[in-house]
Amino acid sequence: MDLKDIQNLIKFVSKSGASEVKLEMEDVKITIKTGSGKTETTIVQQAPMGIPQMPVSAPVASSPAESAKSEDDSSKDASSKYIEITSPIIGTFYRKPSPDKPVFIEVGDTVNEDTIVCIVEAMKLFNEIESEVSGKIVKVLVEDGTPVEFGQPLFLVDPS
C-alpha cells in the first residue's frame, strides 16, 4: 500500500463519518480514528523477526484554515459567493514553477477548469494543481513556500 492509497483512505474515512476504521493486510495494519475535529492514523508495518512491532501515530492537527473559519462569520458572508480551490494533498505550496519564473496566476486573472494555478510539493514530487472551476481569481489565501494541508483553501474564485 503506497502513500496515495493511505491518503485516499483517510479522505474517505473523514467524509464517511465513521469513528474508527481498521484495515489489516499481510504486511500492514492501519487504524484511522476520527472524532472531535481530529483524525488520527496509526500505521503498523510487519517488523523483521525478533524485533517487536512499534505503532507509529500521526495525529492530524487542525489546519490554520479551520481555525480561521471559526474566527469571523461576517467574512463568510462576504466570501460565500466565491468558490475555493483547495489543496488535494499535503505538501509545500508554490506559486511559481521555479524560482526564476513568473507566478502561475495573479489576483484578477481568469482561470478555466484545466488552468494550472500552483504546485504542491509532496515527498520531492511537484504536483501541478489545476483550477477545476472557471472564473476570476479574487484572493490568494496561502503564502508562497508554506506548508498546506489536505483540503486547505488556496485561492478564492469568483465564478460569475
DSSP file with accessible surface (Angstrom, degrees, kcal/mol):
  #  RESIDUE AA STRUCTURE BP1 BP2  ACC     N-H-->O    O-->H-N    N-H-->O    O-->H-N    TCO  KAPPA ALPHA  PHI   PSI    X-CA   Y-CA   Z-CA
    1    1 A M              0   0   85      0, 0.0     2,-0.1     0, 0.0     0, 0.0   0.000 360.0 360.0 360.0 126.4    0.0    0.0    0.0
    2    2 A D     >  -     0   0   89      1,-0.1     4,-1.8     4,-0.0     3,-0.2  -0.408 360.0 -96.6 -97.7 176.2    1.5    3.3   -1.0
    3    3 A L  H  > S+     0   0   80      1,-0.2     4,-2.8     2,-0.2     5,-0.2   0.872 121.2  55.9 -60.3 -39.7    1.1    6.8    0.4
    4    4 A K  H  > S+     0   0  112      1,-0.2     4,-2.5     2,-0.2    -1,-0.2   0.912 107.2  49.6 -61.9 -42.0   -1.5    7.8   -2.2
    5    5 A D  H  > S+     0   0   77     -3,-0.2     4,-2.2     2,-0.2    -1,-0.2   0.902 111.8  48.6 -63.3 -40.7   -3.7    4.8   -1.2
    6    6 A I  H  X S+     0   0   21     -4,-1.8     4,-2.5     2,-0.2    -2,-0.2   0.926 111.0  49.9 -65.7 -43.1   -3.4    5.8    2.5
    7    7 A Q  H  X S+     0   0   39     -4,-2.8     4,-2.4     1,-0.2    -2,-0.2   0.920 111.1  49.1 -62.3 -42.2   -4.2    9.4    1.8
    8    8 A N  H  X S+     0   0   70     -4,-2.5     4,-2.5     1,-0.2    -1,-0.2   0.892 110.3  51.4 -64.6 -38.0   -7.3    8.4   -0.2
    9    9 A L  H  X S+     0   0   37     -4,-2.2     4,-2.6     2,-0.2    -2,-0.2   0.922 109.5  49.6 -64.0 -42.9   -8.4    6.0    2.7
   10   10 A I  H  X S+     0   0   41     -4,-2.5     4,-2.5     2,-0.2    -2,-0.2   0.923 111.3  49.5 -62.2 -43.7   -8.0    8.9    5.2
   11   11 A K  H  X S+     0   0   43     -4,-2.4     4,-2.1     1,-0.2    -2,-0.2   0.934 111.7  48.9 -59.8 -46.1  -10.1   11.2    2.9
   12   12 A F  H  X S+     0   0  143     -4,-2.5     4,-1.8     1,-0.2    -2,-0.2   0.925 112.3  47.0 -61.8 -44.7  -12.8    8.5    2.6
   13   13 A V  H  X>S+     0   0    2     -4,-2.6     4,-1.1     1,-0.2     5,-0.6   0.915 110.8  52.6 -65.7 -40.5  -13.0    7.8    6.3
   14   14 A S  H  <5S+     0   0   56     -4,-2.5     3,-0.3     1,-0.2    -1,-0.2   0.908 114.5  41.9 -61.4 -41.3  -13.1   11.6    7.1
   15   15 A K  H  <5S+     0   0  170     -4,-2.1    -1,-0.2     1,-0.2    -2,-0.2   0.766 106.8  62.8 -77.3 -26.0  -16.0   12.1    4.7
   16   16 A S  H  <5S-     0   0   62     -4,-1.8    -1,-0.2    -5,-0.2    -2,-0.2   0.742  98.6-130.1 -74.7 -23.9  -17.9    8.9    5.8
   17   17 A G  T  <5 +     0   0   66     -4,-1.1    -3,-0.1    -3,-0.3    -4,-0.1   0.503  53.9 149.7  86.8   3.4  -18.5   10.0    9.4
   18   18 A A      < -     0   0   35     -5,-0.6    -1,-0.3     1,-0.1     3,-0.1  -0.416  42.4-147.8 -68.7 145.8  -17.1    6.7   10.7
   19   19 A S  S    S+     0   0   89      1,-0.3    15,-2.5    14,-0.1     2,-0.3   0.785  77.9   8.9 -86.9 -26.5  -15.5    7.0   14.1
   20   20 A E  E     -A   33   0A  87     13,-0.2     2,-0.4     2,-0.0    -1,-0.3  -0.969  58.2-175.2-156.3 137.0  -12.9    4.2   13.6
   21   21 A V  E     -A   32   0A  44     11,-2.6    11,-3.1    -2,-0.3     2,-0.4  -1.000   6.7-166.2-133.2 132.3  -11.7    2.1   10.7
   22   22 A K  E     -A   31   0A 132     -2,-0.4     2,-0.4     9,-0.2     9,-0.2  -0.972   4.0-174.9-118.6 134.5   -9.2   -0.8   10.9
   23   23 A L  E     -A   30   0A  59      7,-3.3     7,-3.4    -2,-0.4     2,-0.5  -0.995   2.3-174.7-129.1 122.7   -7.5   -2.3    7.9
   24   24 A E  E     +A   29   0A 132     -2,-0.4     5,-0.2     5,-0.2     2,-0.2  -0.983   9.5 164.7-122.4 126.2   -5.2   -5.3    8.2
   25   25 A M        -     0   0   83      3,-3.2    -2,-0.0    -2,-0.5     0, 0.0  -0.659  55.4 -79.8-123.6-176.8   -3.3   -6.8    5.3
   26   26 A E  S    S+     0   0  187     -2,-0.2     3,-0.1     1,-0.2    -1,-0.0   0.909 124.6  10.6 -54.1 -48.4   -0.4   -9.2    5.2
   27   27 A D  S    S+     0   0   91      1,-0.1    19,-2.2    18,-0.1     2,-0.4   0.434 123.5  57.6-115.9   0.2    2.3   -6.7    6.0
   28   28 A V  E     - B   0  45A   8     17,-0.2    -3,-3.2     2,-0.0     2,-0.4  -0.995  50.3-170.0-138.2 138.2    0.4   -3.5    7.0
   29   29 A K  E     -AB  24  44A  82     15,-2.7    15,-3.2    -2,-0.4     2,-0.4  -0.999  13.5-173.6-124.0 127.8   -2.1   -2.7    9.7
   30   30 A I  E     -AB  23  43A   3     -7,-3.4    -7,-3.3    -2,-0.4     2,-0.4  -0.984   7.8-175.2-125.2 132.2   -3.8    0.7    9.5
   31   31 A T  E     -AB  22  42A  29     11,-2.7    11,-3.1    -2,-0.4     2,-0.5  -0.997   3.8-170.8-124.8 126.3   -6.2    2.2   12.1
   32   32 A I  E     -AB  21  41A   1    -11,-3.1   -11,-2.6    -2,-0.4     2,-0.4  -0.978   4.8-174.2-119.3 121.3   -7.9    5.5   11.4
   33   33 A K  E     -AB  20  40A  94      7,-3.0     7,-3.3    -2,-0.5     2,-0.3  -0.952   1.8-174.8-116.3 133.8   -9.8    7.2   14.3
   34   34 A T  E     + B   0  39A  33    -15,-2.5     5,-0.2    -2,-0.4     2,-0.2  -0.874  23.1 113.4-122.1 160.3  -11.9   10.3   13.9
   35   35 A G  E >   + B   0  38A  41      3,-1.4     3,-2.0    -2,-0.3    -2,-0.0  -0.621  60.9  33.5 148.9 150.0  -13.7   12.4   16.4
   36   36 A S  T 3  S-     0   0  124      1,-0.3     3,-0.1    -2,-0.2    -2,-0.0   0.821 127.0 -60.1  51.1  37.6  -13.7   15.9   18.0
   37   37 A G  T 3  S+     0   0   66      1,-0.2     2,-0.3    24,-0.0    -1,-0.3   0.495 116.0 101.7  80.1  -0.6  -12.5   17.5   14.7
   38   38 A K  E <   -B   35   0A 126     -3,-2.0    -3,-1.4    24,-0.1     2,-0.4  -0.905  55.5-153.1-119.6 150.7   -9.2   15.5   14.6
   39   39 A T  E     -BC  34  60A  25     21,-0.7    21,-2.4    -2,-0.3     2,-0.5  -0.979  10.6-166.3-119.4 131.0   -8.2   12.5   12.6
   40   40 A E  E     -BC  33  59A  72     -7,-3.3    -7,-3.0    -2,-0.4     2,-0.5  -0.972   1.7-167.2-120.0 129.9   -5.6   10.1   14.0
   41   41 A T  E     -BC  32  58A   9     17,-1.0    17,-2.2    -2,-0.5     2,-0.5  -0.963   2.8-169.9-118.8 129.9   -3.9    7.5   11.8
   42   42 A T  E     -BC  31  57A  24    -11,-3.1   -11,-2.7    -2,-0.5     2,-0.5  -0.982   4.2-172.3-118.2 126.7   -1.8    4.6   13.1
   43   43 A I  E     -BC  30  56A  48     13,-1.7    13,-1.2    -2,-0.5     2,-0.5  -0.975   2.0-174.6-121.8 124.7    0.2    2.5   10.7
   44   44 A V  E     -B   29   0A  22    -15,-3.2   -15,-2.7    -2,-0.5     2,-0.3  -0.978   6.2-165.0-119.6 121.9    2.0   -0.7   11.8
   45   45 A Q  E     -B   28   0A 134     -2,-0.5     9,-0.2     9,-0.3   -17,-0.2  -0.811  35.8 -93.2-104.7 150.5    4.2   -2.5    9.4
   46   46 A Q        -     0   0  115    -19,-2.2     3,-0.1    -2,-0.3    -1,-0.1  -0.365  44.5-143.6 -60.6 125.8    5.4   -6.0    9.9
   47   47 A A        -     0   0   33      4,-0.2     3,-0.1     1,-0.1     6,-0.1  -0.585  25.7 -91.7 -89.2 156.8    8.8   -5.9   11.6
   48   48 A P    >   -     0   0   92      0, 0.0     3,-1.8     0, 0.0    -1,-0.1  -0.253  64.3 -72.9 -60.9 158.2   11.7   -8.3   10.8
   49   49 A M  T 3  S+     0   0  193      1,-0.2    -3,-0.0    -3,-0.1     0, 0.0  -0.187 119.2  22.9 -56.8 139.8   11.8  -11.4   13.1
   50   50 A G  T 3  S+     0   0   86      1,-0.2    -1,-0.2    -3,-0.1     0, 0.0   0.260  99.2  99.9  91.1 -12.6   12.9  -10.7   16.6
   51   51 A I  S <  S-     0   0  106     -3,-1.8    -1,-0.2    -4,-0.0    -4,-0.2  -0.925  73.5-125.2-109.3 126.0   12.0   -7.0   16.7
   52   52 A P        -     0   0   97      0, 0.0     2,-0.2     0, 0.0    -3,-0.0  -0.329  30.3-103.9 -68.1 151.1    8.8   -6.0   18.3
   53   53 A Q        -     0   0   75     -6,-0.1    -7,-0.1    -9,-0.0    -9,-0.0  -0.517  31.7-160.8 -75.0 139.7    6.2   -4.0   16.4
   54   54 A M        -     0   0  144     -9,-0.2    -9,-0.3    -2,-0.2     2,-0.1  -0.978  14.1-134.2-122.4 118.4    6.0   -0.3   17.2
   55   55 A P        -     0   0   88      0, 0.0     2,-0.6     0, 0.0   -11,-0.2  -0.456  12.4-145.8 -70.9 144.1    2.9    1.6   16.2
   56   56 A V  E     -C   43   0A 100    -13,-1.2   -13,-1.7    -2,-0.1     2,-0.5  -0.959  14.6-162.0-110.5 119.9    3.5    5.0   14.5
   57   57 A S  E     -C   42   0A  64     -2,-0.6   -15,-0.2   -15,-0.2   -17,-0.0  -0.881  11.4-177.5-109.0 132.8    0.8    7.5   15.4
   58   58 A A  E     -C   41   0A  55    -17,-2.2   -17,-1.0    -2,-0.5     2,-0.2  -0.775   9.3-163.4-129.4  86.4    0.3   10.6   13.4
   59   59 A P  E     -C   40   0A  90      0, 0.0     2,-0.7     0, 0.0   -19,-0.2  -0.507  18.0-134.2 -69.4 138.4   -2.4   12.9   14.8
   60   60 A V  E     -C   39   0A  54    -21,-2.4   -21,-0.7    -2,-0.2     2,-0.1  -0.853  20.0-145.4 -96.1 114.4   -3.5   15.5   12.2
   61   61 A A        -     0   0   73     -2,-0.7     2,-0.1     1,-0.1   -24,-0.0  -0.393  31.0 -89.5 -76.2 156.3   -3.7   18.9   13.8
   62   62 A S        -     0   0   69     -2,-0.1    -1,-0.1     1,-0.1   -24,-0.1  -0.423  49.1-118.8 -66.9 138.6   -6.4   21.3   12.8
   63   63 A S    >>  -     0   0   10      1,-0.1     4,-1.7    -2,-0.1     3,-0.5  -0.329  18.2-111.5 -77.0 160.2   -5.2   23.4    9.9
   64   64 A P  H 3> S+     0   0   88      0, 0.0     4,-2.2     0, 0.0     5,-0.2   0.845 118.9  60.3 -59.0 -30.7   -4.9   27.2   10.1
   65   65 A A  H 3> S+     0   0   17      1,-0.2     4,-1.9     2,-0.2     5,-0.1   0.893 102.1  51.7 -64.8 -38.0   -7.8   27.4    7.6
   66   66 A E  H <> S+     0   0   96     -3,-0.5     4,-1.2     1,-0.2    -1,-0.2   0.919 111.9  45.1 -66.4 -41.4  -10.1   25.6   10.1
   67   67 A S  H  X S+     0   0   54     -4,-1.7     4,-0.6     1,-0.2    -1,-0.2   0.859 111.9  52.9 -71.5 -31.2   -9.3   28.0   12.9
   68   68 A A  H >X S+     0   0   51     -4,-2.2     4,-0.9    -5,-0.2     3,-0.6   0.865 103.8  57.9 -69.2 -33.1   -9.7   30.9   10.5
   69   69 A K  H 3< S+     0   0   98     -4,-1.9    -1,-0.2     1,-0.2    -2,-0.2   0.870 106.8  47.5 -64.0 -37.2  -13.1   29.7    9.5
   70   70 A S  H 3< S+     0   0   91     -4,-1.2    -1,-0.2     1,-0.2     3,-0.2   0.615 100.2  71.5 -80.8 -10.3  -14.3   29.7   13.1
   71   71 A E  H << S+     0   0  151     -3,-0.6     2,-0.4    -4,-0.6    -1,-0.2   0.936 104.3  18.9 -73.1 -48.7  -13.0   33.3   13.8
   72   72 A D     X  -     0   0   76     -4,-0.9     4,-0.7    -3,-0.1     3,-0.3  -0.904  47.2-177.3-138.6 109.9  -15.3   35.5   11.8
   73   73 A D  H  > S+     0   0  105     -2,-0.4     4,-1.4     1,-0.2     3,-0.2   0.793  85.8  64.1 -73.5 -28.2  -18.8   34.7   10.5
   74   74 A S  H  > S+     0   0   72      1,-0.2     4,-1.4     2,-0.2    -1,-0.2   0.856  99.2  52.8 -66.9 -32.4  -19.1   38.1    8.8
   75   75 A S  H  > S+     0   0   58     -3,-0.3     4,-1.9     1,-0.2    -1,-0.2   0.817 103.1  59.9 -71.7 -26.2  -16.2   37.3    6.4
   76   76 A K  H  X S+     0   0   94     -4,-0.7     4,-0.9    -3,-0.2    -1,-0.2   0.900 102.5  51.9 -64.4 -41.3  -18.0   34.1    5.5
   77   77 A D  H  < S+     0   0  122     -4,-1.4     3,-0.4     1,-0.2     4,-0.3   0.911 111.2  46.7 -62.1 -41.1  -21.0   36.1    4.2
   78   78 A A  H  < S+     0   0   67     -4,-1.4     3,-0.4     1,-0.2    -1,-0.2   0.859 120.1  38.3 -69.8 -35.4  -18.8   38.2    2.0
   79   79 A S  H >< S+     0   0   41     -4,-1.9     3,-1.6     1,-0.2    -1,-0.2   0.426  87.9  95.7 -96.8   2.7  -16.9   35.3    0.6
   80   80 A S  T 3< S+     0   0   94     -4,-0.9    -1,-0.2    -3,-0.4    -2,-0.1   0.765  79.7  58.7 -66.4 -23.1  -19.8   32.8    0.3
   81   81 A K  T 3  S+     0   0  133     -3,-0.4    -1,-0.3    -4,-0.3     2,-0.2   0.601  95.5  84.5 -80.4  -7.3  -20.3   33.8   -3.3
   82   82 A Y  S <  S-     0   0   57     -3,-1.6     2,-0.4    76,-0.1    76,-0.2  -0.634  73.8-133.6 -95.9 153.1  -16.8   32.6   -4.1
   83   83 A I  E     -D  157   0B  66     74,-3.1    74,-3.0    -2,-0.2     2,-0.4  -0.857  20.5-133.4-103.5 138.0  -15.5   29.1   -4.8
   84   84 A E  E     -D  156   0B  84     -2,-0.4     2,-0.6    72,-0.2    72,-0.2  -0.723   2.3-148.1 -91.6 139.2  -12.4   27.8   -3.1
   85   85 A I  E     -D  155   0B   6     70,-2.5    69,-3.8    -2,-0.4    70,-1.4  -0.939  31.0-164.3 -97.8 119.3   -9.6   26.0   -4.9
   86   86 A T  E     -D  153   0B  59     -2,-0.6    66,-0.1    67,-0.3    64,-0.1  -0.690  23.9 -99.9-109.1 161.6   -8.3   23.6   -2.3
   87   87 A S        -     0   0    0     65,-2.2    64,-3.5    62,-0.3    65,-0.2  -0.646  22.0-159.8 -78.6 126.2   -5.2   21.5   -1.9
   88   88 A P  S    S+     0   0   52      0, 0.0     2,-0.3     0, 0.0    -1,-0.1   0.582  74.5  26.0 -81.2  -9.0   -5.7   17.9   -2.9
   89   89 A I  S    S-     0   0   12     60,-0.2     2,-0.4    63,-0.1    63,-0.2  -0.936  84.7 -99.3-144.8 168.0   -2.6   16.8   -0.9
   90   90 A I  S    S+     0   0   79     -2,-0.3     2,-0.3    60,-0.1    59,-0.2  -0.739  71.5  91.0 -87.4 136.5   -0.4   17.6    2.0
   91   91 A G  E    S-G  148   0C  12     57,-1.9    57,-3.2    -2,-0.4     2,-0.5  -0.980  76.4 -45.5 172.1-158.2    2.8   19.4    1.0
   92   92 A T  E     -GH 147 121C  38     29,-2.3    29,-2.8    -2,-0.3     2,-0.3  -0.913  50.4-132.8-109.1 128.5    4.5   22.7    0.3
   93   93 A F  E     - H   0 120C   0     53,-2.8    52,-3.0    -2,-0.5     2,-0.4  -0.625  24.7-179.7 -84.3 130.0    2.7   25.4   -1.7
   94   94 A Y  E     - H   0 119C  71     25,-2.9    25,-2.7    -2,-0.3    50,-0.1  -0.999  21.4-165.0-131.1 133.0    4.5   27.1   -4.6
   95   95 A R  S    S+     0   0   44     -2,-0.4     9,-2.8    23,-0.2    10,-0.3   0.632  77.1  58.3 -86.0 -15.7    3.0   29.8   -6.8
   96   96 A K  S    S-     0   0   76      7,-0.2     7,-0.2     8,-0.1    23,-0.1  -0.868  76.5-133.2-116.7 150.5    5.9   29.5   -9.4
   97   97 A P  S    S-     0   0   65      0, 0.0    -1,-0.1     0, 0.0     6,-0.1   0.807  96.1  -5.9 -69.0 -27.9    7.1   26.6  -11.5
   98   98 A S  S >  S-     0   0   37      4,-0.2     3,-1.9     3,-0.1    -4,-0.0  -0.968  81.8 -98.0-157.6 162.6   10.7   27.6  -10.4
   99   99 A P  T 3  S+     0   0  121      0, 0.0    -1,-0.0     0, 0.0     0, 0.0   0.796 121.3  47.5 -58.4 -29.2   12.3   30.5   -8.5
  100  100 A D  T 3  S+     0   0  134      2,-0.1     0, 0.0    -4,-0.0     0, 0.0   0.412  99.4  84.2 -94.4   4.7   13.3   32.4  -11.7
  101  101 A K  S <  S-     0   0  108     -3,-1.9     3,-0.1     1,-0.1    -3,-0.1  -0.670  84.4-101.7-103.2 158.9    9.9   32.0  -13.4
  102  102 A P        -     0   0  107      0, 0.0    -4,-0.2     0, 0.0    -1,-0.1  -0.346  49.4 -85.5 -73.9 163.1    6.7   34.2  -13.0
  103  103 A V        -     0   0   33     -7,-0.2    -7,-0.2     1,-0.1     3,-0.1  -0.244  32.5-122.1 -65.7 154.4    3.8   33.1  -10.9
  104  104 A F  S    S+     0   0   56     -9,-2.8     2,-0.3    13,-0.2    14,-0.1   0.934  89.0   1.4 -62.3 -50.1    1.2   30.8  -12.5
  105  105 A I        -     0   0    8     12,-0.4     2,-0.3   -10,-0.3    -1,-0.2  -0.983  62.6-153.8-141.3 153.7   -1.7   33.2  -11.8
  106  106 A E    >   -     0   0   99     -2,-0.3     3,-2.0    -3,-0.1    31,-0.3  -0.794  43.9 -79.0-117.1 165.9   -2.3   36.6  -10.2
  107  107 A V  T 3  S+     0   0   84     -2,-0.3    31,-0.2     1,-0.3     3,-0.1  -0.437 121.7  31.0 -62.9 131.8   -5.3   38.1   -8.5
  108  108 A G  T 3  S+     0   0   32     29,-2.7    -1,-0.3     1,-0.4     2,-0.1   0.193  89.2 128.1 100.8 -15.4   -7.6   39.3  -11.3
  109  109 A D    <   -     0   0   67     -3,-2.0    28,-2.9    27,-0.1     2,-0.4  -0.436  58.5-125.6 -71.5 148.8   -6.6   36.5  -13.7
  110  110 A T  E     -E  136   0B 109     26,-0.2     2,-0.3    -2,-0.1    26,-0.2  -0.818  29.2-167.8 -96.0 134.6   -9.3   34.4  -15.4
  111  111 A V  E     -E  135   0B   0     24,-3.3    24,-2.2    -2,-0.4     2,-0.2  -0.865   9.1-155.0-122.4 155.3   -8.9   30.7  -15.0
  112  112 A N    >   -     0   0   85     -2,-0.3     3,-1.5    22,-0.2    21,-0.4  -0.647  43.8 -87.2-114.0-179.6  -10.6   27.6  -16.6
  113  113 A E  T 3  S+     0   0  110      1,-0.3    19,-1.8    19,-0.2    21,-0.1   0.780 127.8  41.1 -61.4 -29.3  -11.1   24.1  -15.4
  114  114 A D  T 3  S+     0   0  111     17,-0.2     2,-0.3    16,-0.1    -1,-0.3   0.315  83.6 123.1-105.6  11.2   -7.7   23.0  -16.7
  115  115 A T    <   -     0   0   35     -3,-1.5    16,-2.4    18,-0.2     2,-0.5  -0.560  62.3-129.1 -74.6 128.5   -5.7   26.1  -15.8
  116  116 A I  E     + I   0 130C  45     -2,-0.3    14,-0.3    14,-0.2     3,-0.1  -0.676  30.7 175.0 -77.7 124.2   -2.6   25.3  -13.6
  117  117 A V  E     -     0   0C   1     12,-2.9   -12,-0.4    -2,-0.5     2,-0.3   0.670  56.3 -25.9-105.5 -23.5   -2.8   27.6  -10.6
  118  118 A C  E     - I   0 129C   0     11,-1.1    11,-2.8   -14,-0.1     2,-0.4  -0.962  57.1-106.1-170.1-178.1    0.1   26.4   -8.4
  119  119 A I  E     -HI  94 128C  12    -25,-2.7   -25,-2.9    -2,-0.3     2,-0.5  -0.985  17.4-160.2-127.4 139.4    2.4   23.5   -7.5
  120  120 A V  E     -HI  93 127C   0      7,-2.5     7,-2.2    -2,-0.4     2,-0.5  -0.986  14.2-148.5-118.9 119.1    2.3   21.5   -4.2
  121  121 A E  E     +HI  92 126C  31    -29,-2.8   -29,-2.3    -2,-0.5     2,-0.4  -0.759  20.7 173.9 -88.1 127.0    5.5   19.6   -3.5
  122  122 A A  E >   - I   0 125C  19      3,-2.6     3,-1.5    -2,-0.5   -31,-0.1  -0.972  69.5 -17.7-135.2 118.4    5.0   16.3   -1.6
  123  123 A M  T 3  S-     0   0  141     -2,-0.4    -1,-0.1     1,-0.3     3,-0.1   0.916 127.6 -50.9  54.7  48.3    7.9   14.0   -0.9
  124  124 A K  T 3  S+     0   0  172      1,-0.2     2,-0.5    -3,-0.0    -1,-0.3   0.580 114.5 117.7  68.0  11.8   10.1   15.6   -3.6
  125  125 A L  E <   -I  122   0C 117     -3,-1.5    -3,-2.6     2,-0.0     2,-0.7  -0.938  58.7-143.8-108.5 131.2    7.3   15.3   -6.2
  126  126 A F  E     -I  121   0C 121     -2,-0.5     2,-0.6    -5,-0.2    -5,-0.2  -0.840  16.6-163.7 -98.5 111.0    6.0   18.5   -7.7
  127  127 A N  E     -I  120   0C  58     -7,-2.2    -7,-2.5    -2,-0.7     2,-0.4  -0.853  13.3-138.0-100.9 118.9    2.3   18.2   -8.3
  128  128 A E  E     -I  119   0C 122     -2,-0.6     2,-0.5    -9,-0.2    -9,-0.2  -0.596  17.7-147.2 -75.2 129.9    0.6   20.7  -10.6
  129  129 A I  E     -I  118   0C  11    -11,-2.8   -12,-2.9    -2,-0.4   -11,-1.1  -0.885   9.3-152.6-104.1 124.1   -2.7   21.8   -9.2
  130  130 A E  E     -I  116   0C  92     -2,-0.5   -14,-0.2   -14,-0.3   -16,-0.1  -0.631  20.3-121.7 -94.5 156.5   -5.5   22.7  -11.7
  131  131 A S        -     0   0    3    -16,-2.4   -18,-0.2   -19,-0.4   -17,-0.2   0.888  24.3-166.0 -64.0 -45.4   -8.3   25.1  -11.0
  132  132 A E        +     0   0  151    -19,-1.8     2,-0.3   -20,-0.3   -19,-0.2   0.460  67.6  67.9  66.3  -2.0  -11.2   22.7  -11.6
  133  133 A V  S    S-     0   0   31    -21,-0.4     2,-0.4   -18,-0.1   -18,-0.2  -0.980  78.6-128.3-138.2 155.8  -13.5   25.8  -11.8
  134  134 A S        +     0   0   43     -2,-0.3     2,-0.3   -22,-0.1   -22,-0.2  -0.846  58.3  77.0-102.7 143.3  -13.9   28.7  -14.2
  135  135 A G  E    S-E  111   0B  10    -24,-2.2   -24,-3.3    -2,-0.4     2,-0.4  -0.984  77.0 -50.2 156.6-162.9  -13.9   32.3  -13.0
  136  136 A K  E     -EF 110 158B 110     22,-2.3    22,-3.0    -2,-0.3     2,-0.3  -0.903  49.1-116.8-112.8 131.3  -11.7   35.1  -11.8
  137  137 A I  E     + F   0 157B   2    -28,-2.9   -29,-2.7    -2,-0.4    20,-0.2  -0.523  35.2 173.0 -67.9 123.5   -9.1   34.8   -9.1
  138  138 A V  E     +     0   0B  45     18,-3.2     2,-0.3     1,-0.3    -1,-0.2   0.781  60.6   4.2-100.6 -37.8  -10.2   37.1   -6.2
  139  139 A K  E     - F   0 156B 117     17,-1.2    17,-2.3   -33,-0.1     2,-0.6  -0.996  53.3-138.5-154.5 142.1   -7.7   36.2   -3.5
  140  140 A V  E     - F   0 155B  33     -2,-0.3    15,-0.2    15,-0.2    14,-0.1  -0.916  20.9-171.9 -97.7 121.5   -4.6   34.1   -2.9
  141  141 A L        +     0   0   64     13,-2.9     2,-0.4    -2,-0.6    14,-0.2   0.549  60.4  57.9 -94.8  -9.8   -5.0   32.5    0.6
  142  142 A V  S    S-     0   0    9     12,-0.7     2,-0.2     4,-0.0     3,-0.1  -0.967  78.1-121.9-128.3 140.5   -1.6   30.9    1.1
  143  143 A E    >   -     0   0  150     -2,-0.4     3,-1.5     1,-0.1   -50,-0.2  -0.504  42.2 -94.8 -75.5 146.7    1.9   32.4    1.1
  144  144 A D  T 3  S+     0   0   74      1,-0.2   -50,-0.2    -2,-0.2    -1,-0.1  -0.346 108.1  18.2 -62.3 132.9    4.4   31.0   -1.3
  145  145 A G  T 3  S+     0   0   37    -52,-3.0    -1,-0.2     1,-0.3   -51,-0.1   0.552  94.2 126.9  85.2   8.7    6.6   28.3    0.2
  146  146 A T    <   -     0   0   46     -3,-1.5   -53,-2.8   -53,-0.4    -1,-0.3  -0.690  64.7-102.1 -99.5 154.1    4.4   27.5    3.1
  147  147 A P  E     -G   92   0C  98      0, 0.0     2,-0.3     0, 0.0   -55,-0.3  -0.431  37.1-162.6 -70.5 145.9    3.1   24.0    4.1
  148  148 A V  E     -G   91   0C   1    -57,-3.2   -57,-1.9    -2,-0.1     2,-0.2  -0.934   8.4-136.7-129.0 153.0   -0.5   23.2    3.2
  149  149 A E    >   -     0   0   63     -2,-0.3     3,-1.7   -59,-0.2   -62,-0.3  -0.620  40.5 -80.4 -99.3 164.6   -2.9   20.5    4.5
  150  150 A F  T 3  S+     0   0   86      1,-0.3    -1,-0.1    -2,-0.2   -87,-0.1  -0.427 118.7  12.2 -63.2 130.5   -5.3   18.3    2.5
  151  151 A G  T 3  S+     0   0   31    -64,-3.5    -1,-0.3     1,-0.3   -61,-0.1   0.445  88.9 146.1  82.4  -1.1   -8.4   20.3    1.7
  152  152 A Q    <   -     0   0   22     -3,-1.7   -65,-2.2   -65,-0.2    -1,-0.3  -0.512  55.8-111.7 -71.0 131.4   -6.9   23.7    2.8
  153  153 A P  E     +D   86   0B   9      0, 0.0   -67,-0.3     0, 0.0     3,-0.1  -0.422  38.5 173.5 -64.7 134.4   -8.3   26.5    0.6
  154  154 A L  E     +     0   0B   0    -69,-3.8   -13,-2.9     1,-0.4   -12,-0.7   0.740  62.1  11.8-107.9 -41.0   -5.6   28.0   -1.6
  155  155 A F  E     -DF  85 140B   0    -70,-1.4   -70,-2.5   -15,-0.2     2,-0.4  -0.965  61.0-134.8-138.7 153.6   -7.5   30.5   -3.8
  156  156 A L  E     -DF  84 139B  15    -17,-2.3   -18,-3.2    -2,-0.3   -17,-1.2  -0.952  24.6-164.8-108.4 133.4  -10.9   32.2   -3.9
  157  157 A V  E     -DF  83 137B   0    -74,-3.0   -74,-3.1    -2,-0.4   -20,-0.2  -0.966  16.8-143.9-122.0 132.5  -12.5   32.3   -7.4
  158  158 A D  E     - F   0 136B  35    -22,-3.0   -22,-2.3    -2,-0.4   -76,-0.1  -0.851  13.3-164.7 -91.3 111.8  -15.5   34.4   -8.4
  159  159 A P              0   0   62      0, 0.0    -1,-0.1     0, 0.0   -77,-0.1   0.625 360.0 360.0 -76.2 -10.9  -17.4   32.2  -10.8
  160  160 A S              0   0  126    -24,-0.1   -24,-0.2    -3,-0.0    -2,-0.1  -0.186 360.0 360.0 -76.5 360.0  -19.5   35.0  -12.3
